[in-house]
Amino acid sequence: MNAEAVREMLNGRPFEPFEVVMSSGERHLVKHPEFAILMPSRVIVTDPVADRAAILSLIHVTELRPIQPQASN
């Protein structure tokens, strides 16, 4: 994956939350564009509620998957 693909997801208007899927199968949710820091070869995904951050190498990112909104009944 390249930085430009991540940048497009982060700059989408309106922003749509998405998952970063890694080659290991790990998934990291980006709920808001301010919760990710993009660098040339890495992206840092934060979760302020859980007080966690993951430093992800872009060469191991296999997919950027938009999160579908939950249907309300």
Secondary structure, DSSP 8 states (H G I E B T S, - for coil): --HHHHHHHHH-SS---EEEEETTS-EEEE-SGGGEEE-SSEEEEEETTTTEEEEEEGGGEEEEEE-------
